[in-house]
Amino acid sequence: MIGLLGKKVGMTVIYDEGGTQIPVTLLLAGPCRVLRILKKEKSGYSAVQLGFGARKQKNVTQPVLGQFKKLGLPAQAFVREIRTEEVDGLEVGTELGVDNFEAGEFVDIEGVSIGKGFQGVVKRHHFTGGNKTHGSMFGRVAGSIGASSFPSRVVKGMRMPGQMGNHRVTVQNLKVVKVDPENHLLAVKGAVPGSGSGFVVIRTSLKRGKAKKWKVEQKQELSPEPAKEVVKETVKEGSAS
Protein backbone atom coordinates (compact mmCIF):
# COMPACT_ATOMS: atom_id res chain seq x y z
CA MET A 1 0.00 0.00 0.00
CA ILE A 2 1.27 3.43 -0.92
CA GLY A 3 -0.20 6.86 -0.31
CA LEU A 4 0.18 10.62 -0.35
CA LEU A 5 -0.90 13.59 1.70
CA GLY A 6 -2.90 16.36 0.13
CA LYS A 7 -5.50 19.06 0.41
CA LYS A 8 -9.09 19.23 -0.80
CA VAL A 9 -9.57 21.91 -3.46
CA GLY A 10 -13.27 21.54 -4.27
CA MET A 11 -15.78 19.77 -6.51
CA THR A 12 -16.46 20.09 -10.22
CA VAL A 13 -17.63 17.96 -13.15
CA ILE A 14 -15.77 16.18 -15.93
CA TYR A 15 -17.28 14.83 -19.14
CA ASP A 16 -16.10 11.50 -20.49
CA GLU A 17 -15.83 10.52 -24.17
CA GLY A 18 -19.52 9.63 -24.33
CA GLY A 19 -20.57 12.99 -22.88
CA THR A 20 -21.56 11.58 -19.49
CA GLN A 21 -21.21 14.04 -16.64
CA ILE A 22 -18.96 12.77 -13.81
CA PRO A 23 -18.91 14.59 -10.44
CA VAL A 24 -15.35 14.71 -9.18
CA THR A 25 -13.41 16.14 -6.25
CA LEU A 26 -10.12 17.87 -7.01
CA LEU A 27 -7.28 17.15 -4.61
CA LEU A 28 -3.90 18.86 -4.40
CA ALA A 29 -1.85 15.69 -3.81
CA GLY A 30 1.79 16.29 -3.03
CA PRO A 31 4.56 16.92 -3.49
CA CYS A 32 5.31 15.17 -0.19
CA ARG A 33 8.64 14.84 1.57
CA VAL A 34 9.78 11.64 3.28
CA LEU A 35 10.53 12.60 6.90
CA ARG A 36 11.15 9.20 8.41
CA ILE A 37 11.25 5.53 7.45
CA LEU A 38 10.06 3.10 10.11
CA LYS A 39 11.16 -0.51 9.82
CA LYS A 40 9.57 -3.53 11.45
CA GLU A 41 12.79 -4.67 13.10
CA LYS A 42 13.10 -1.47 15.14
CA SER A 43 9.64 0.08 15.35
CA GLY A 44 7.49 -3.05 15.25
CA TYR A 45 5.78 -2.03 12.00
CA SER A 46 6.75 -0.78 8.56
CA ALA A 47 5.69 2.71 7.57
CA VAL A 48 6.76 5.94 5.90
CA GLN A 49 6.26 9.32 7.56
CA LEU A 50 5.36 12.01 5.04
CA GLY A 51 5.10 15.78 5.27
CA PHE A 52 3.00 18.09 3.11
CA GLY A 53 2.71 21.85 2.79
CA ALA A 54 4.77 24.70 4.19
CA ARG A 55 4.29 26.14 7.65
CA LYS A 56 5.59 29.37 9.15
CA GLN A 57 8.31 28.93 11.75
CA LYS A 58 6.54 31.23 14.21
CA ASN A 59 3.63 28.76 14.32
CA VAL A 60 5.84 25.76 15.13
CA THR A 61 7.12 24.88 18.59
CA GLN A 62 10.87 24.85 19.10
CA PRO A 63 11.14 21.05 19.70
CA VAL A 64 9.24 20.29 16.48
CA LEU A 65 11.19 22.94 14.56
CA GLY A 66 14.42 21.38 15.80
CA GLN A 67 13.37 18.01 14.35
CA PHE A 68 12.88 19.53 10.89
CA LYS A 69 16.18 21.44 11.11
CA LYS A 70 17.92 18.20 11.99
CA LEU A 71 16.52 16.66 8.79
CA GLY A 72 17.49 19.74 6.79
CA LEU A 73 13.89 20.32 5.70
CA PRO A 74 11.44 23.21 6.18
CA ALA A 75 8.59 22.86 8.66
CA GLN A 76 5.69 20.85 7.25
CA ALA A 77 2.05 21.77 7.83
CA PHE A 78 0.63 18.23 7.70
CA VAL A 79 2.50 15.13 8.86
CA ARG A 80 1.14 11.58 8.79
CA GLU A 81 2.37 7.99 8.54
CA ILE A 82 1.51 5.62 5.69
CA ARG A 83 1.66 1.93 6.62
CA THR A 84 3.51 0.20 3.80
CA GLU A 85 5.83 -2.72 3.26
CA GLU A 86 7.32 -1.09 0.16
CA VAL A 87 10.20 1.14 1.29
CA ASP A 88 12.70 0.35 -1.47
CA GLY A 89 14.25 3.45 -3.00
CA LEU A 90 12.92 5.78 -0.31
CA GLU A 91 15.24 8.02 1.66
CA VAL A 92 14.75 10.89 4.07
CA GLY A 93 14.10 13.99 2.00
CA THR A 94 12.83 12.10 -1.06
CA GLU A 95 10.03 13.95 -2.87
CA LEU A 96 6.94 11.98 -3.92
CA GLY A 97 4.44 13.26 -6.45
CA VAL A 98 0.94 12.59 -7.68
CA ASP A 99 2.32 10.41 -10.49
CA ASN A 100 2.26 7.54 -7.96
CA PHE A 101 -1.43 7.18 -8.89
CA GLU A 102 -2.94 6.37 -12.26
CA ALA A 103 -6.35 7.00 -13.80
CA GLY A 104 -8.69 4.05 -13.38
CA GLU A 105 -7.37 2.76 -10.05
CA PHE A 106 -9.21 2.98 -6.73
CA VAL A 107 -8.15 4.83 -3.60
CA ASP A 108 -9.27 5.28 0.01
CA ILE A 109 -9.36 8.88 1.25
CA GLU A 110 -9.32 9.88 4.90
CA GLY A 111 -10.33 13.33 6.11
CA VAL A 112 -12.05 15.21 8.92
CA SER A 113 -15.75 15.83 8.30
CA ILE A 114 -17.22 19.32 8.47
CA GLY A 115 -18.04 20.28 12.05
CA LYS A 116 -21.62 21.43 12.73
CA GLY A 117 -21.35 22.11 16.45
CA PHE A 118 -23.70 20.86 19.16
CA GLN A 119 -26.97 19.70 17.59
CA GLY A 120 -30.20 18.14 18.77
CA VAL A 121 -31.64 14.75 17.88
CA VAL A 122 -33.77 16.07 15.01
CA LYS A 123 -30.82 17.37 13.02
CA ARG A 124 -28.22 14.92 14.28
CA HIS A 125 -30.21 11.67 14.05
CA HIS A 126 -33.18 12.74 11.86
CA PHE A 127 -35.84 12.26 14.57
CA THR A 128 -39.30 13.42 13.46
CA GLY A 129 -40.19 15.20 16.68
CA GLY A 130 -43.66 15.63 18.11
CA ASN A 131 -46.85 17.25 16.82
CA LYS A 132 -46.77 20.97 16.09
CA THR A 133 -50.50 21.55 16.58
CA HIS A 134 -53.28 21.30 19.20
CA GLY A 135 -51.11 22.73 21.95
CA SER A 136 -48.53 19.94 21.89
CA MET A 137 -45.57 20.66 24.17
CA PHE A 138 -43.48 17.84 22.70
CA GLY A 139 -41.48 19.41 19.85
CA ARG A 140 -37.87 18.78 18.94
CA VAL A 141 -36.86 17.24 22.25
CA ALA A 142 -35.42 13.73 22.59
CA GLY A 143 -38.07 12.29 24.91
CA SER A 144 -37.49 9.36 27.26
CA ILE A 145 -34.00 7.82 27.10
CA GLY A 146 -34.36 4.91 29.52
CA ALA A 147 -36.60 2.75 31.70
CA SER A 148 -36.85 2.88 35.49
CA SER A 149 -37.46 -0.85 35.97
CA PHE A 150 -34.88 -2.54 33.75
CA PRO A 151 -32.05 -1.92 33.13
CA SER A 152 -32.46 1.22 35.27
CA ARG A 153 -29.82 3.07 33.30
CA VAL A 154 -29.28 4.66 29.89
CA VAL A 155 -28.43 1.97 27.35
CA LYS A 156 -25.01 2.35 25.79
CA GLY A 157 -25.18 3.84 22.30
CA MET A 158 -28.41 5.76 22.90
CA ARG A 159 -28.91 8.44 20.22
CA MET A 160 -28.82 11.78 21.98
CA PRO A 161 -27.89 15.43 21.31
CA GLY A 162 -24.18 16.14 21.00
CA GLN A 163 -21.29 17.10 18.78
CA MET A 164 -22.12 16.68 15.09
CA GLY A 165 -19.37 16.32 12.51
CA ASN A 166 -15.67 17.04 13.03
CA HIS A 167 -14.87 13.32 13.02
CA ARG A 168 -12.26 11.38 11.10
CA VAL A 169 -13.98 9.70 8.16
CA THR A 170 -12.60 7.32 5.53
CA VAL A 171 -14.34 6.89 2.18
CA GLN A 172 -13.34 3.71 0.37
CA ASN A 173 -13.09 2.72 -3.28
CA LEU A 174 -13.11 6.13 -4.94
CA LYS A 175 -12.11 5.89 -8.59
CA VAL A 176 -9.30 8.08 -9.90
CA VAL A 177 -10.65 9.85 -12.97
CA LYS A 178 -7.72 12.06 -13.94
CA VAL A 179 -4.14 12.75 -12.86
CA ASP A 180 -2.38 16.06 -13.58
CA PRO A 181 1.31 15.73 -12.55
CA GLU A 182 2.23 19.25 -13.71
CA ASN A 183 -0.22 20.91 -11.31
CA HIS A 184 -0.11 18.11 -8.68
CA LEU A 185 -3.87 17.58 -9.05
CA LEU A 186 -5.85 14.39 -8.59
CA ALA A 187 -9.51 14.08 -9.64
CA VAL A 188 -11.52 11.33 -7.93
CA LYS A 189 -15.13 10.38 -8.59
CA GLY A 190 -17.55 11.33 -5.84
CA ALA A 191 -17.34 13.32 -2.61
CA VAL A 192 -14.47 13.49 -0.15
CA PRO A 193 -14.93 14.22 3.58
CA GLY A 194 -13.95 17.65 4.85
CA SER A 195 -14.24 21.28 3.87
CA GLY A 196 -12.30 23.14 1.21
CA SER A 197 -8.56 23.40 1.96
CA GLY A 198 -8.90 20.54 4.45
CA PHE A 199 -6.04 18.06 4.67
CA VAL A 200 -6.61 14.48 3.46
CA VAL A 201 -4.70 11.20 3.35
CA ILE A 202 -4.86 9.32 0.04
CA ARG A 203 -4.02 5.60 0.01
CA THR A 204 -4.37 2.80 -2.49
CA SER A 205 -7.68 1.01 -1.92
CA LEU A 206 -7.52 -1.67 0.75
CA LYS A 207 -10.24 -3.76 -0.92
CA ARG A 208 -9.80 -3.03 -4.64
CA GLY A 209 -6.23 -1.80 -4.82
CA LYS A 210 -3.29 -3.65 -6.33
CA ALA A 211 0.21 -4.00 -4.93
CA LYS A 212 2.50 -1.35 -6.38
CA LYS A 213 5.79 0.38 -5.64
CA TRP A 214 6.65 4.01 -5.09
CA LYS A 215 7.66 6.11 -8.08
CA VAL A 216 10.73 8.08 -7.15
CA GLU A 217 12.37 10.50 -9.56
CA GLN A 218 16.02 9.64 -10.07
CA LYS A 219 18.28 12.68 -10.25
CA GLN A 220 20.67 12.48 -13.17
CA GLU A 221 24.19 13.63 -12.31
CA LEU A 222 26.60 14.69 -15.02
CA SER A 223 29.97 12.96 -15.09
CA PRO A 224 32.98 15.29 -14.68
CA GLU A 225 34.56 14.32 -18.02
CA PRO A 226 31.96 15.92 -20.35
CA ALA A 227 32.02 19.01 -18.16
CA LYS A 228 35.80 19.32 -18.67
CA GLU A 229 35.39 19.02 -22.44
CA VAL A 230 32.79 21.79 -22.45
CA VAL A 231 35.14 24.05 -20.48
CA LYS A 232 38.04 23.35 -22.88
CA GLU A 233 35.94 24.15 -25.95
CA THR A 234 34.73 27.36 -24.31
CA VAL A 235 38.33 28.40 -23.56
CA LYS A 236 39.43 27.65 -27.16
CA GLU A 237 36.59 29.70 -28.61
CA GLY A 238 37.43 32.60 -26.30
CA SER A 239 41.13 32.57 -27.23
CA ALA A 240 40.37 32.36 -30.98
CA SER A 241 38.18 35.43 -30.81
Helices and strands as residue ranges (DSSP letters): E 3-15, E 21-29, E 32-38, H 40-43, E 47-54, G 57-59, H 62-71, E 76-83, E 95-96, G 98-100, E 106-112, E 117-119, H 121-125, E 162-164, E 168-180, E 185-189, E 199-204, H 224-240
